[in-house]
């Protein structure tokens, strides 16, 4: 089956207006929840994990919604212009205007962070919308990433570049070019910290994390589990897994967790 053509939604107003690419595929939603996929920083909605999930959704007649953040994939813009506020607004707009009915929100790395922020924002501002999120599935969630993962790793040279140019191009180990870390991204991230107060998600949270992850340490997930209130969270440790968790056995685990979460929402 040829890949679906992206549909674009408009987010923001005036000079902040941007077009966000989305993909909606799968089958008609009869019972249970649909899927929402949130990719990582500098990743795309057509990645290996996202494509495997889309195939699963089609086979199980579940709708699946994906998006590319501004500056990512098929969405116009520059990564350098992005921020947690900006990308969270895009995620929330797509969730509220594109999806319908109950949903399982699945996020990888930064996408896991945005999934948590989306849930928290909806629980605070739009409780009825929040009830549509039936579960979170997080793959190596990079929560509070600007404060806990990026800033502590800045070298003296990186701090100099941030001070003088406003951006540091962090080398990537994945062959996808340098990661632009901007002063604005780091400063804006302080507005969206989860670790400042306890947070009760109020629904199941499944976390998959590789023990060989060099980018988001395993201990980062343990800190998140300790921070989340309620008896909602279950962690799947992958002994040989790296950050991306895109090996066939990693995909199999992800699909199994998604299938179990989907079965739990049947009849919702």
Phi, psi and omega per residue, in radians:
X1 nan 2.230 3.141
X2 -1.145 2.621 3.130
X3 -1.103 2.547 3.132
X4 -1.194 2.631 3.079
X5 -1.401 2.413 3.141
X6 -1.188 2.575 2.987
X7 -1.912 2.536 -3.055
X8 -1.913 2.393 3.028
X9 -2.052 2.666 -3.112
X10 -1.770 2.270 -3.141
X11 -2.162 2.419 3.085
X12 1.526 3.096 -3.076
X13 -2.394 2.680 3.063
X14 1.030 -2.322 -3.108
X15 -1.149 -0.322 -3.123
X16 -1.626 0.081 -3.120
X17 -1.220 2.346 3.088
X18 -2.559 2.710 -3.138
X19 -1.747 2.217 -3.079
X20 -1.980 2.195 3.139
X21 -1.377 2.348 3.098
X22 -2.286 2.719 2.999
X23 -2.257 2.267 3.053
X24 -2.170 2.056 -3.138
X25 -2.528 -3.095 -3.029
X26 1.879 -2.681 -3.101
X27 -2.080 3.108 3.099
X28 -1.123 2.435 -3.075
X29 -1.417 1.834 -3.130
X30 -1.676 -0.965 3.101
X31 -2.358 2.835 3.105
X32 1.268 -2.834 -3.003
X33 -1.920 2.653 2.950
X34 -1.433 3.118 -3.118
X35 -2.034 2.485 2.991
X36 -2.158 2.209 -3.114
X37 -1.896 2.230 3.083
X38 -2.056 1.981 -3.076
X39 -1.343 3.054 -3.133
X40 -1.529 -3.136 3.114
X41 -1.110 2.160 -3.115
X42 1.162 0.264 3.027
X43 -1.717 3.127 -3.069
X44 -2.336 2.831 -3.087
X45 -1.316 -0.069 3.107
X46 -1.904 0.401 -3.127
X47 -1.167 3.048 -3.108
X48 -1.021 -0.856 -3.117
X49 -1.143 -0.759 -3.126
X50 -1.102 -0.709 -3.133
X51 -1.178 -0.682 3.088
X52 -1.109 -0.704 3.095
X53 -1.144 -0.673 3.120
X54 -1.124 -0.700 3.084
X55 -1.109 -0.719 3.103
X56 -1.092 -0.770 -3.136
X57 -1.069 -0.741 3.125
X58 -1.105 -0.789 -3.124
X59 -1.117 -0.531 -3.094
X60 -1.817 0.201 3.065
X61 0.963 0.821 3.072
X62 -2.028 2.376 3.058
X63 -1.251 2.540 3.077
X64 -2.348 2.279 -3.116
X65 -1.994 2.293 3.113
X66 -2.258 2.785 3.033
X67 -2.585 2.707 2.930
X68 -1.820 2.164 3.064
X69 -1.058 2.773 3.065
X70 -0.971 2.378 -3.096
X71 1.425 0.064 -3.127
X72 -2.135 2.527 2.986
X73 0.908 -2.142 -3.061
X74 -1.627 0.057 3.067
X75 -1.556 2.303 3.126
X76 -1.107 2.889 3.075
X77 1.992 -3.107 -3.135
X78 -2.061 2.448 3.065
X79 -1.013 -0.624 -3.104
X80 -1.054 -0.403 -3.137
X81 -1.545 -0.017 -3.064
X82 -1.470 2.896 3.083
X83 -2.793 2.921 3.088
X84 -1.067 -0.743 3.117
X85 -1.021 -0.801 -3.073
X86 -1.147 -0.834 -3.096
X87 -1.251 -0.589 3.075
X88 -1.130 -0.691 3.094
X89 -1.067 -0.669 3.125
X90 -1.182 -0.742 3.111
X91 -1.079 -0.809 -3.108
X92 -1.111 -0.727 3.137
X93 -1.078 -0.778 3.136
X94 -1.130 -0.750 3.128
X95 -1.049 -0.788 -3.025
X96 -1.363 -0.468 -3.042
X97 -1.900 -0.383 -3.079
X98 -1.792 -0.690 -3.090
X99 -1.521 2.735 3.085
X100 -2.385 2.544 3.053
X101 1.272 -2.960 -3.089
X102 -1.155 2.560 -3.082
X103 -2.444 2.588 2.921
X104 -1.854 2.093 -3.098
X105 -1.682 2.160 -3.084
X106 -2.058 2.167 -3.105
X107 -2.306 2.464 3.135
X108 -1.965 2.240 3.087
X109 0.977 -2.031 3.104
X110 -1.032 -0.553 3.099
X111 -1.100 -0.571 3.055
X112 -1.162 -0.687 3.070
X113 -1.080 -0.816 -3.134
X114 -1.153 -0.565 3.074
X115 -1.077 -0.772 3.097
X116 -1.121 -0.743 3.122
X117 -1.142 -0.675 3.099
X118 -1.060 -0.859 -3.136
X119 -1.049 -0.809 -3.123
X120 -1.077 -0.742 -3.128
X121 -1.135 -0.742 -3.141
X122 -1.198 -0.683 3.098
X123 -1.064 -0.572 -3.128
X124 -1.424 -0.774 -2.945
X125 -1.809 -0.492 -3.020
X126 -2.521 1.259 -3.039
X127 -0.972 -0.623 3.130
X128 -1.121 -0.727 3.082
X129 -1.128 -0.669 -3.126
X130 -1.062 -0.594 -3.121
X131 -1.131 -0.316 3.121
X132 -1.276 -0.362 3.087
X133 -1.434 1.921 -3.061
X134 -1.614 -0.378 3.138
X135 -2.898 2.714 2.982
X136 -2.014 2.410 3.004
X137 -2.171 2.051 -2.999
X138 -2.054 2.235 3.119
X139 -1.843 1.949 -3.107
X140 0.772 1.048 -3.023
X141 -1.130 2.182 -3.115
X142 -1.619 0.998 -3.084
X143 -1.151 2.542 -3.083
X144 0.848 0.717 -2.936
X145 -1.130 -0.613 -3.108
X146 -1.155 -0.669 -3.064
X147 -1.511 -0.659 -3.006
X148 -1.708 -0.445 -3.039
X149 -1.986 -0.656 -3.069
X150 -1.524 -0.982 -3.035
X151 -1.028 -0.779 -3.118
X152 -1.123 -0.351 -3.076
X153 -1.657 0.009 -3.109
X154 -1.234 2.229 3.059
X155 -1.383 2.985 3.086
X156 -1.057 -0.669 3.116
X157 -1.169 -0.704 3.108
X158 -1.091 -0.726 3.123
X159 -1.141 -0.616 3.082
X160 -1.113 -0.800 3.132
X161 -1.093 -0.695 3.105
X162 -1.102 -0.719 -3.123
X163 -1.191 -0.679 -3.043
X164 -1.548 -0.698 -3.050
X165 -1.952 -0.224 -3.133
X166 1.415 0.048 -3.126
X167 -2.638 2.495 3.043
X168 -2.150 2.214 3.133
X169 -1.602 1.712 -3.098
X170 -1.388 2.216 3.131
X171 -1.038 2.589 3.127
X172 -1.945 2.511 3.095
X173 -1.584 0.066 -2.999
X174 -1.945 0.164 3.077
X175 1.227 0.367 -3.116
X176 -1.963 0.410 3.110
X177 1.467 2.912 -3.097
X178 -1.181 2.681 3.107
X179 -1.679 2.035 3.140
X180 -1.358 2.000 3.065
X181 -1.800 1.986 -3.075
X182 -1.777 2.729 3.068
X183 -1.066 -0.659 3.128
X184 -1.126 -0.718 3.111
X185 -1.036 -0.800 -3.106
X186 -1.174 -0.738 -3.123
X187 -1.206 -0.730 3.129
X188 -1.154 -0.589 -3.126
X189 -1.030 -0.470 -3.138
X190 -1.169 -0.276 3.109
X191 -1.421 -0.150 -2.988
X192 -2.270 0.657 -3.120
X193 -1.412 2.279 3.083
X194 -1.462 -0.524 -2.990
X195 -1.350 0.118 -3.124
X196 -1.472 -0.523 3.119
X197 -2.472 2.636 3.095
X198 -1.037 2.634 -3.068
X199 -2.365 2.143 3.074
X200 -1.763 1.913 -3.082
X201 -1.218 -0.449 3.058
X202 1.280 0.176 3.080
X203 -2.787 2.866 -3.071
X204 -1.013 2.421 3.051
X205 -2.208 2.040 3.092
X206 -1.868 2.264 -3.122
X207 -2.110 2.260 3.033
X208 -1.913 2.259 -3.099
X209 -2.585 2.277 3.095
X210 -1.405 2.366 -3.132
X211 -1.298 -0.225 3.101
X212 -1.804 0.399 -3.094
X213 -1.296 2.009 -3.140
X214 -1.508 -0.223 -3.022
X215 -1.689 -0.791 3.078
X216 -2.119 1.745 -3.034
X217 -1.036 2.616 3.085
X218 -0.925 -0.668 -3.127
X219 -1.094 -0.427 3.109
X220 -1.112 -0.692 3.084
X221 -1.215 -0.677 3.099
X222 -1.060 -0.669 3.080
X223 -1.115 -0.677 3.123
X224 -1.136 -0.770 3.125
X225 -1.023 -0.731 3.134
X226 -1.167 -0.457 -3.082
X227 -1.468 -0.502 -3.082
X228 -1.387 2.175 3.111
X229 -1.353 2.858 3.107
X230 1.415 2.866 -3.115
X231 -1.720 1.005 -3.004
X232 -1.826 -0.358 -2.853
X233 -1.761 2.356 3.071
X234 -2.274 2.341 -3.079
X235 -1.952 2.359 3.047
X236 -1.912 1.827 3.110
X237 -1.455 2.334 -3.135
X238 -1.951 1.777 -2.964
X239 -0.934 -0.748 -3.094
X240 -1.788 0.165 -3.046
X241 -1.371 2.518 3.066
X242 -1.719 -2.787 -3.084
X243 -1.243 -0.705 -3.004
X244 -1.353 -0.451 -3.126
X245 0.804 0.968 -3.106
X246 -2.021 0.147 3.053
X247 -1.202 2.779 3.140
X248 -0.932 -0.723 -3.130
X249 -1.213 -0.510 3.080
X250 -1.226 -0.741 3.104
X251 -1.084 -0.726 3.128
X252 -1.045 -0.751 3.107
X253 -1.106 -0.802 3.140
X254 -1.025 -0.801 -3.129
X255 -1.142 -0.606 3.108
X256 -1.155 -0.740 3.123
X257 -1.143 -0.724 3.105
X258 -1.114 -0.758 3.136
X259 -1.055 -0.750 3.138
X260 -1.155 -0.709 3.102
X261 -1.144 -0.662 3.129
X262 -1.153 -0.743 3.117
X263 -1.068 -0.598 -3.133
X264 -1.210 -0.331 3.137
X265 -1.693 -0.046 3.139
X266 -0.981 2.324 -3.118
X267 1.569 -0.085 -3.135
X268 -1.260 nan nan
